[in-house]
Amino acid sequence: MMIKVERLYSSFEEEQSIALLTDWLKRHPEDESFRMRRAQMYMVATKFPEAVADYQIGTKSKLESIAYGSQWGLGEAYEKMGKDLEADKAYRAAMPMMEKSPLGLTKLCARARKRGDAKAILLLTDKLIAIDFYEGHLQKAEAFAMLKETQKAIAEYSLLISTMSKRFEHMQTGTKEAYRAAKSLKRALDGRAACYEQLKKHDLAEKDRDAHRRMDRQVFDNTPFRKN
């Protein structure tokens, strides 16, 4: 049963996954991790009230990871439903734990980006850089770009491209590690190219776009588990 749920969940067959998860939870209502998974699947299926119900149960968990994860999920569900006040309350309650993890900080940056609040992202990036150097500097570069501080954005992107390129040289092509590194490197190249275009440095922008295309050929065309 659990293996079957795992396979469906990973393949995002929504209705079948929800049905299996529901059946499992009827017999194991104390299984908090599977309740979280059902809430996430409800989100994928755009069944937001159902997701809210599961997340609300999860917020009462004694496990911090479940409680805060559910609190953040609750915020996302309310936001999708257009209930902004409830969403803000849920997000604020999740903040203490979210600020302790790279994923949490990245989610907070994404939320700030939705609000167009680049200054909030910059405040978060120092914490993020301390635990995830690459993602932190990417977020910082993108925040500077949002603020139209193009030269600062280019400096951040250039630092990343230099360090990540050296790191990537020592990775084995076709691995998940190489794939993740290449995704981040492409993101930095795209960001810097956009900055160069703003400065009308079209030749430099084209060099970055060409490097992006080489990454596609070198990594993504040879990565069996992912093409995008």
C-alpha positions as CSV (number, residue, x, y, z in Angstrom):
1,M,0.0,0.0,0.0
2,M,2.6,2.5,1.0
3,I,4.8,1.8,-2.0
4,K,1.8,2.2,-4.3
5,V,1.0,5.6,-2.7
6,E,4.6,6.7,-3.1
7,R,4.6,5.8,-6.8
8,L,1.4,7.6,-7.5
9,Y,2.3,10.6,-5.4
10,S,5.7,11.0,-7.2
11,S,4.0,10.8,-10.6
12,F,1.3,13.4,-9.6
13,E,-1.7,11.2,-10.5
14,E,-3.8,13.4,-8.3
15,E,-7.2,11.8,-7.9
16,Q,-5.8,8.3,-7.5
17,S,-3.2,9.6,-5.0
18,I,-5.9,11.4,-3.0
19,A,-8.1,8.3,-2.9
20,L,-5.2,6.1,-1.7
21,L,-4.1,8.6,0.8
22,T,-7.6,9.0,2.1
23,D,-8.0,5.3,2.5
24,W,-4.7,5.1,4.3
25,L,-5.6,7.9,6.7
26,K,-9.0,6.3,7.6
27,R,-7.0,3.4,9.0
28,H,-4.0,5.4,10.2
29,P,-5.4,8.9,11.2
30,E,-2.2,9.5,13.3
31,D,0.1,9.4,10.2
32,E,1.0,13.1,10.0
33,S,3.4,12.8,7.1
34,F,0.7,11.2,4.9
35,R,-1.8,13.8,5.9
36,M,0.7,16.5,4.8
37,R,1.1,14.6,1.5
38,R,-2.7,14.6,1.0
39,A,-2.8,18.3,1.7
40,Q,-0.1,18.9,-0.9
41,M,-2.0,16.8,-3.4
42,Y,-5.2,18.7,-2.7
43,M,-3.2,21.8,-3.6
44,V,-2.1,20.3,-6.9
45,A,-5.7,19.3,-7.6
46,T,-6.8,22.9,-6.7
47,K,-9.0,21.6,-3.9
48,F,-8.0,24.3,-1.5
49,P,-10.7,24.0,1.2
50,E,-9.8,20.3,1.6
51,A,-6.1,21.3,1.8
52,V,-6.9,23.8,4.5
53,A,-8.7,21.2,6.6
54,D,-5.6,18.9,6.5
55,Y,-3.1,21.7,7.1
56,Q,-5.1,22.9,10.1
57,I,-4.8,19.5,11.7
58,G,-1.1,19.5,10.8
59,T,-0.5,22.8,12.6
60,K,-1.3,21.1,15.9
61,S,1.5,18.5,15.4
62,K,4.2,18.2,18.1
63,L,6.8,17.9,15.4
64,E,8.1,21.3,14.4
65,S,8.7,20.3,10.8
66,I,5.1,19.2,10.4
67,A,3.6,22.0,12.4
68,Y,5.4,24.8,10.6
69,G,5.2,23.1,7.2
70,S,1.5,22.9,7.7
71,Q,1.3,26.5,8.8
72,W,3.0,27.6,5.6
73,G,0.8,25.3,3.5
74,L,-2.2,26.9,5.2
75,G,-0.9,30.3,4.1
76,E,-0.5,29.1,0.5
77,A,-4.0,27.6,0.4
78,Y,-5.6,30.7,1.8
79,E,-3.7,32.8,-0.7
80,K,-5.0,30.7,-3.5
81,M,-8.5,31.2,-2.2
82,G,-8.1,34.9,-2.1
83,K,-8.2,35.1,1.7
84,D,-5.3,37.5,2.1
85,L,-5.8,38.3,5.8
86,E,-5.9,34.6,6.8
87,A,-2.9,33.9,4.5
88,D,-0.8,36.6,6.1
89,K,-1.6,35.4,9.6
90,A,-0.6,31.8,8.7
91,Y,2.6,33.0,7.0
92,R,3.6,35.0,10.1
93,A,3.0,32.0,12.3
94,A,5.3,29.9,10.2
95,M,8.2,32.5,10.1
96,P,10.2,31.3,13.2
97,M,10.8,27.9,11.6
98,M,11.0,29.0,8.0
99,E,13.9,31.3,8.7
100,K,16.0,28.3,10.0
101,S,16.1,26.3,6.8
102,P,17.3,27.0,3.2
103,L,13.9,25.9,1.7
104,G,12.0,28.0,4.2
105,L,14.1,31.1,3.4
106,T,13.7,30.5,-0.3
107,K,9.9,30.3,0.2
108,L,10.0,33.6,2.1
109,C,12.0,35.2,-0.7
110,A,9.4,33.9,-3.3
111,R,6.6,35.4,-1.3
112,A,8.4,38.7,-1.0
113,R,9.0,38.6,-4.8
114,K,5.2,38.1,-5.4
115,R,4.7,41.3,-3.4
116,G,7.4,43.1,-5.3
117,D,9.3,43.6,-2.1
118,A,12.9,43.4,-3.2
119,K,14.2,45.0,0.1
120,A,12.6,42.2,2.1
121,I,14.4,39.7,-0.1
122,L,17.7,41.4,0.6
123,L,17.1,41.2,4.4
124,L,16.6,37.5,4.0
125,T,19.5,36.8,1.7
126,D,22.2,37.3,4.4
127,K,20.6,34.4,6.4
128,L,20.2,32.3,3.3
129,I,23.8,32.8,2.1
130,A,25.1,31.5,5.5
131,I,23.4,28.1,4.9
132,D,23.0,28.0,1.1
133,F,25.7,30.1,-0.6
134,Y,24.5,29.7,-4.2
135,E,20.8,30.2,-3.7
136,G,21.4,33.1,-1.3
137,H,23.5,35.0,-3.9
138,L,21.0,34.2,-6.7
139,Q,18.2,35.6,-4.6
140,K,20.4,38.7,-3.8
141,A,21.2,39.2,-7.5
142,E,17.6,39.0,-8.5
143,A,16.6,41.4,-5.7
144,F,19.1,44.0,-7.0
145,A,17.7,43.4,-10.5
146,M,14.2,44.1,-9.2
147,L,15.5,47.4,-7.7
148,K,17.1,48.3,-11.0
149,E,20.5,48.3,-9.3
150,T,21.9,46.6,-12.4
151,Q,25.7,46.8,-11.7
152,K,25.2,45.3,-8.2
153,A,23.1,42.5,-9.8
154,I,25.8,41.9,-12.4
155,A,28.4,41.7,-9.6
156,E,26.4,39.1,-7.8
157,Y,25.7,37.0,-10.9
158,S,29.3,37.2,-12.0
159,L,30.5,35.9,-8.6
160,L,28.1,33.0,-8.9
161,I,28.9,32.2,-12.5
162,S,32.6,32.1,-11.7
163,T,32.4,29.9,-8.6
164,M,29.7,27.6,-9.9
165,S,31.5,27.1,-13.2
166,K,34.6,25.9,-11.4
167,R,32.5,23.6,-9.2
168,F,30.6,22.2,-12.2
169,E,33.9,21.3,-13.9
170,H,34.5,18.6,-11.3
171,M,31.0,17.1,-11.5
172,Q,30.0,14.0,-13.4
173,T,27.6,14.8,-16.2
174,G,24.2,13.1,-15.9
175,T,24.0,13.1,-12.2
176,K,21.3,14.8,-10.1
177,E,24.0,17.0,-8.5
178,A,25.2,18.2,-11.9
179,Y,21.6,18.8,-12.9
180,R,20.9,21.0,-9.9
181,A,24.1,22.9,-10.3
182,A,23.4,23.5,-14.0
183,K,19.9,24.7,-13.2
184,S,21.4,27.3,-10.9
185,L,24.1,28.3,-13.3
186,K,21.6,28.7,-16.1
187,R,19.5,30.9,-13.9
188,A,22.5,33.1,-13.1
189,L,23.5,33.3,-16.8
190,D,19.9,34.3,-17.8
191,G,19.8,37.0,-15.1
192,R,23.2,38.5,-16.1
193,A,22.2,38.4,-19.7
194,A,19.0,40.4,-18.9
195,C,21.1,42.9,-17.0
196,Y,23.6,43.3,-19.9
197,E,20.6,43.9,-22.2
198,Q,19.4,46.7,-20.0
199,L,22.9,48.3,-20.3
200,K,22.7,47.7,-24.1
201,K,25.8,45.5,-23.9
202,H,24.3,43.1,-26.4
203,D,27.5,41.2,-27.1
204,L,28.0,40.3,-23.5
205,A,24.4,39.3,-23.2
206,E,24.8,37.0,-26.2
207,K,27.8,35.4,-24.7
208,D,25.8,34.4,-21.6
209,R,22.9,33.1,-23.8
210,D,25.5,31.1,-25.7
211,A,26.8,29.6,-22.5
212,H,23.2,28.8,-21.5
213,R,22.8,26.9,-24.8
214,R,26.0,25.0,-24.2
215,M,24.7,24.0,-20.7
216,D,21.6,22.6,-22.4
217,R,23.6,20.5,-24.8
218,Q,26.1,19.4,-22.1
219,V,23.8,18.7,-19.3
220,F,20.1,18.7,-20.0
221,D,20.2,16.7,-23.3
222,N,22.2,14.0,-21.5
223,T,20.2,13.9,-18.3
224,P,17.8,11.0,-18.4
225,F,15.5,11.9,-15.5
226,R,14.9,15.5,-16.5
227,K,14.8,17.5,-19.7
228,N,13.7,21.1,-18.7
